[in-house]
Amino acid sequence: MKFLKEFKEFAVKGNMMDMAIGIIIGASFNKVIDVLVKRVLMPPLSLMTDGISLQGKKMILRQGVFDTAGKVTVEEVAIQYGALLEALIDFTVIGLTVFLVVKAMNRLRDKSQDTKDVTVKTPKDIQLLSDLTELMKEQNKLLKAQSQS
């Protein structure tokens, strides 16, 4: 019974929903990045490399052998470094995009938490903490002045 109660609290608090939303957005984000890399970034890179597709680049360790009917008798063994290069480009684009999104979100968060910025309404909890800090500074100044006299 305790397990079900804990699960209910977990689900109701929104953690499960936040996680589900994150997974859905992540899957959609992956599709966008995939198209960005394969359809937008790779064609110009292919032009720069004389039309060579990175996906097909490989270092053959052992050639495949075919019989007279055209069936493979010995499989080709190859290191497909082109696929690795594409995956590294994907990783770099994803990392850069996530960095830029987080940087923008941090900038917005910092702006909203700046109590002196009047263009953005400061959240009530941040405003209260800021007011408390100012009051404590004033109190410390008064106490220092009192102790010095």
N, C-alpha and C positions, 0 to 999 in steps of 0.2 A: 504494500500500500504506500509506503514512504517513497518508493521509487516512482510510482505514478504521480504522486503529489509533486515531487521534484521536477519530473518531466513537464507537468502542467505549468509549473512556475516558469520553467525555462522557455516553454513555447509562448506563454502569455506575455512574458516580459518583452518579447520582441526579438530576442536573440536569434531564434530560429528563422523568423521572417527576414531579419537583416541578413542572415547567412544565405537564405534562399535568393533574396534579391541580388546579393553580391555574386552568387554563382551564375544567375541568369545574365546579369550585366557583363560578367567576365566572359561568358560564352559568346555573347554578341560582340564584345570588344575583340575577341580572338578572330571572329570572322572579318571584322573591319581591318584589323592588322594584316590578316592573310591577304586580303584583296590589295591593301596598300603596298605590301611588299611585292606580291607576284604580278600585279597589274600596273602599278605606278612606278615603283622603284627599280624593278628588275629590267623592264624594257630599255630605259636609258643606259643602265649598266651593261646590258647586252650590246647596245650600239657602241659603247666605249670599248668593248672587248671584241669588236668585229663580228657582232651577231652571234657570239658563242653563248649558249645557254648554260648557266651554272649547274642546273639540275642534272644535266647529262654528263658532267665532268666526273671522271673516275680514273683510278690507276689500276690497271688490270694486272693481277698477280698470276692468274692462270686463265688462258683462253678457253672458251667453251668449245667442245668438240661435238660435231653433228654427224649423223650417219647419212647414207645416201638418200634416205627418205626425208631428211630434214629434221629428224627428231634429235633432241639434245641427248647425247650419251654421257657427256661430262659437263657439269655446270661450270659456268664462268665464276671465278673468284676475283672480286675487285673491291677496292676501297673507294667508296663513293664520296669523295671530298666535296663535290659540288653541292650535295644535299646538306652537308655540314655547313658550308658557307652560307647557304640560304637560311638555315636554322639560326646561324649566328647573326645574320642581318635581321631576321625576325626578332630575335632576342634584343638586339640593340634598339630597334624601332619601338618595341614594347617598353623597354626600360626607359627610353627617352620620353615617350608619351606619358607613362605613369609618373615620371619625375616632373614633367611640366604640369600635369593635372594636380599633383600633390602640392607643388610650389604655388600654383594659383589658389588652391584651397587654403593653404597656410596664409597667403597674403590676405585673403578675404577674412579669415579668422582673426588674424592680427589686427586688421582694420576694425573689425567689429568689437574687439576687446580693448581698443584704444579709447580710454575714457575722455581724452581731450579732443578727439575727432567728433565734431558735431554733425557731420554729414551722414553718419551711420548711427543708428540708435544702439547704444550700448546695452547688452543684456543686463537685467536687473541684478543678478548675482555678482557680475563683474563690477557694476556700479557700486553696490553695497560694499564690496571688498575694497574698492578704491577709496570710497569715503572713509572707511575704517582706517585705512593706511594713512590718509591725510590727517585724521583726528589723532592717531597715535604719534605722528611726527610733531604735531602742534603740542601735544601733551609732553613729549620728551623735551622739546625746546623750553617749555615752561618749567619743567622740573630741573633742567640744567641751569637755567637762569636763577631759579630759587636756591639751588644748592651753591651757586657761586657767590651769592650775595650774603 
